[in-house]
Amino acid sequence: MTPRPALAFVSLILIAGAILLILLTLLGGAVNKNPTYKFYFLEADTSGLGNAAATSRWTFWNACSVTNSHNACPKVHAAYPFDPKRNFGTSDIFGGTKYYLETRFMFAFVLIGLFFAVCALFLGLIALCSRIGSFLSSGLCSIALFFQTLTAALMTAAYVQGRNAFHSVNRTATLGKYNFGFMWAAVAALFLATLLECVGGVTGKKDKTYTKRTGGRSFFGRKKSTRSRGSFIDPERQRRMEKEDDD
């Protein structure tokens, strides 16, 4: 029995889990409800910086203030960049093109990765019964993995550097454990799903038995004859013998 269906089923669970983690990260800052009001990339002390709140949290959509340890987010802005100088309209804090571009591209890449992950999920249903489905799903899943890895790498680079920059000016800053955990867990899930889909496609070949492989041939490779021994007698001679018996 081929292990492909079992591998494809596990891959479906992993892909679905990755999609869920990405969606939860995207909802942070866009929906101020439990549990998404706990999701952010970076929390920092921004008191006295332009129009900033005392404490700010950055998400994909905005820089939120904090109320009772929960995000209190203003209007939603797609691909909101992490650039404190630009965010708060002040030159008293760090910022610049590096932070701006890293976080803007991060938003684009996560959407592309999410799209291919959803496509891989649907093709994964075909992988339950088809080797072609396994290979197609693994191909799409690998593309999703590529963009999700880029997203997680840009996220880590931008916000870890940002945290360190806040520390360098004696301001407290902490990374958002949920968003960082979700993003890197999605990378791991997509990697495992891609690997399992590939293995399922390779090991899912039709498991032919020896007799099916040999097509009914004998031990030494010659195909067994289905003709009876009497069929080797010359037909004309057989008719003459029958005629002599009648006489």
KAGIDA-V875163 format. One record per backbone hydrogen bond with DSSP energy under -0.5 kcal/mol. NH is the residue of the N-H (numbers start at 1). CO is the residue of the C=O. If there is no record, write none. Layout:
nh=(NH & NH)
co=(CO & CO)
This chain:
nh=(7 & 8 & 9 & 10 & 11 & 12 & 13 & 14 & 15 & 16 & 17 & 18 & 19 & 20 & 21 & 22 & 23 & 24 & 25 & 26 & 27 & 28 & 30 & 31 & 33 & 36 & 37 & 38 & 39 & 40 & 41 & 42 & 43 & 44 & 45 & 46 & 46 & 47 & 49 & 50 & 51 & 52 & 56 & 57 & 58 & 59 & 60 & 64 & 64 & 65 & 66 & 67 & 70 & 71 & 72 & 77 & 80 & 80 & 82 & 83 & 85 & 86 & 87 & 88 & 89 & 90 & 100 & 101 & 102 & 103 & 104 & 105 & 106 & 107 & 108 & 109 & 110 & 111 & 112 & 113 & 114 & 115 & 116 & 117 & 118 & 119 & 120 & 121 & 122 & 123 & 124 & 125 & 125 & 126 & 126 & 127 & 128 & 128 & 129 & 130 & 134 & 135 & 136 & 137 & 138 & 139 & 140 & 141 & 142 & 143 & 144 & 145 & 146 & 147 & 148 & 149 & 150 & 151 & 152 & 153 & 154 & 155 & 156 & 157 & 158 & 159 & 160 & 161 & 162 & 163 & 164 & 165 & 166 & 167 & 168 & 169 & 169 & 170 & 171 & 174 & 176 & 177 & 179 & 180 & 181 & 182 & 183 & 184 & 185 & 186 & 187 & 188 & 189 & 190 & 191 & 192 & 193 & 194 & 195 & 196 & 197 & 198 & 199 & 200 & 201 & 202 & 203 & 204 & 205 & 208 & 213 & 214 & 215 & 216 & 217 & 218 & 221 & 224 & 231 & 232 & 233 & 238 & 239 & 240 & 241 & 242 & 243 & 244 & 245 & 246 & 247)
co=(3 & 4 & 5 & 6 & 7 & 8 & 9 & 10 & 11 & 12 & 13 & 14 & 15 & 16 & 17 & 18 & 19 & 20 & 21 & 22 & 23 & 24 & 27 & 27 & 31 & 33 & 33 & 35 & 36 & 38 & 58 & 58 & 174 & 56 & 172 & 44 & 54 & 54 & 46 & 48 & 88 & 49 & 44 & 64 & 42 & 62 & 28 & 57 & 62 & 72 & 55 & 70 & 67 & 37 & 65 & 61 & 60 & 77 & 99 & 81 & 94 & 83 & 83 & 84 & 85 & 85 & 96 & 97 & 98 & 99 & 100 & 101 & 102 & 103 & 104 & 105 & 106 & 107 & 108 & 109 & 110 & 111 & 112 & 113 & 114 & 115 & 116 & 117 & 118 & 119 & 120 & 121 & 122 & 122 & 123 & 123 & 124 & 125 & 126 & 126 & 130 & 131 & 132 & 133 & 134 & 135 & 136 & 137 & 138 & 139 & 140 & 141 & 142 & 143 & 144 & 145 & 146 & 147 & 148 & 149 & 150 & 151 & 152 & 153 & 154 & 155 & 156 & 157 & 158 & 159 & 160 & 161 & 162 & 163 & 164 & 165 & 166 & 167 & 166 & 43 & 41 & 175 & 40 & 176 & 177 & 178 & 179 & 180 & 181 & 182 & 183 & 184 & 185 & 186 & 187 & 188 & 189 & 190 & 191 & 192 & 193 & 194 & 195 & 196 & 197 & 198 & 199 & 200 & 202 & 206 & 209 & 210 & 211 & 211 & 214 & 222 & 218 & 216 & 228 & 229 & 230 & 234 & 235 & 236 & 237 & 238 & 239 & 240 & 241 & 242 & 243)
